[in-house]
Amino acid sequence: MSKNQIDEVVYQDADPVEMPENAFRELGEGEHYRPIMHPAHDYPEVTPYSVSMGLILAIIFSAAAAYLGLKVGQVFEAAIPIAIIAVGFSGALKKKNPLGQNVIIQSIGACSGVIVAGAIFTLPALYILQAKYPDISVNFFQIFLSSLLGGILGILFFIPFRKYFVKDMHGKYPFPEATATTQVLASGLGKDSANAGQAKTLIFASLIGGIYDYVVETFGFWANTLNTMVTSWGQTLAEKTKLVVSCNTTAAVLGLGYIIGLKYSFIIFAGSIFVWWVIIPLIGTYGATDIASLSPVEIFSDYARLIGIGGIAMAGIIGIVKSWGIIREAVGLASREFKGGTDGKKTIRWQTDISMKHIVFFIAIALIAVFVFFWAGVINTFWQALVAWVVVTLIAFLFTTVAANAIAIVGSNPVSGMTLMTLIIASAIFVAVGLNGTSGIAASMVIGGVVCTALSMAGGFVTDLKVGYWLGSTPKKQESWKFLGTLVSAATVGGVILLLNQVYGFTGENALVAPQANAMAKVIEPLMMGGDTPWILYMVGAILALILNWLGVPALAFCLGMFIPLQLNTPLLVGGAVAWFISSRSKDKAVNAARNERGTLIASGLIAGGALFGVFAALTRFLGFEYTNPMTAIATQWTGLAVYALLIIYLIWDSMRAKALKD
């Protein structure tokens, strides 16, 4: 019996109306995963409604995300809010078989968040440095083409790896954001289905998480971050030893920690405390006098975090080496298809990608376009443009797997750290070939924008395709229409950045915050204009990653913890510990599994509600609403601790109720 015949036998049952029990765990020997939509049947996916709705949301969320990211420094993930809107609209319009269409809406619309992250992390640095060096020029087409070409490369470079990350590694990675998005989309199967109970649980958890996060962000009735530096003893401790303890109390991050689980959240937290409780106290106590005078946060930002960047870069290289067989297999498959080789078997709809022959052709066209853009629109010197093209091609392709790994593990793409390392490496190469000064700054930032967007897209796209895999949509359709979403999002972002620069500017008293772009500008200026680069700190991080790998510790997860602030890593451990507690209290494995499944649904709701209401909170501030909480800082800390404890109790209590379902 052929593999396809086996698939037909396995998948011949009727469509389930809720997420299968084995969706989020590893499969046993000979066990198959059956998604909600039958793998061999056709469903409405690409329709005028789904495409137009996806494009409208891509435009709206591109503008909103760019505005929020530059004005406040908050970059939100658009996938979950867009999934919520898609489910709401399909229900209101009484769409038949809406699931496949909602996946396409989410996939097209989610281009907004990843394109925005790639653009605003890098390109506004040109405006920031333009104030100091007026001969630096930047225009709409540079921003637009940098975002568009980077997004296209990210899509094309990731497609050959889809099967490995999405199907072959089933249950081995937590995929926190994809899990939450999938639960949201699955909740829209209808009131009359058996899924109605799960939908109510998800909606209730979303409202709790959303209202909780909106209140704390808008009114500050309790502290959104518990921090020992608020107390007098904590300030003394920080001043004398540089030791700080902090924890974000928002519902979304707690839910994220639950889905990540105890193993990875502990490794991420270990990386964080290594930086905050070992490196920072050492640097702050025994370092130079000017460093010792800095606060722990300043030491983290200016010194310790750079060790994390070096570690991420080396962990990425280690990941590339370990994934070399997968990379070689993907390249070999493309080569065989390009030469006309085929196994003669028809691929089942659920696992059908764009033809590798077409992928190779599109990659060639995209790379030619990138080179022409560099040569004609950025550098204007053939051989320097060629060097830049080689750097971008190699880094974007090789680090695609790193970006996908990071999203799969923690749900957060360290794209700013990888881009920073790219800028440093690229700038050193450019200076060596004579491309420096203001022209080198412009070239580095535009090229950095291409790489940043490519890595951001690769990381975001693995989420979309994982969602499609769990629900049973057609990968080829997601992949094909992702290009249109990228085009629309790149055009929107380019226009919004130009508009915001004219209205607010990136320098001056009322300038846009743009924290990531300011960091890029701070790094790139001394490299191109002459200055010191902290190579030793990068080397320390790289050596640490090598040691971790030798010890068998996942280096990327540990170094992500070193790069991400402590207050965002602590709640991951809390959520992971809650997940372990819930799934280990009963001697009955079936009960533990039911409780953990319900907990995953509730955690997904906390993430979804927090993401959506977080946008509302930011928009509320933009509309001019400001509230000053009269409570003291100590009072808000104690209140924050109490309310956060109540949120944890709710998560545990509601998850443990699943026991009744198995009795």
Summary of the structure (lengths in Angstrom):
residues: 663
radius of gyration: 24.2
end to end distance: 40.3
largest distance: 73.9
contacts: 2508
relative contact order: 0.18
helix: 74%
strand: 1%
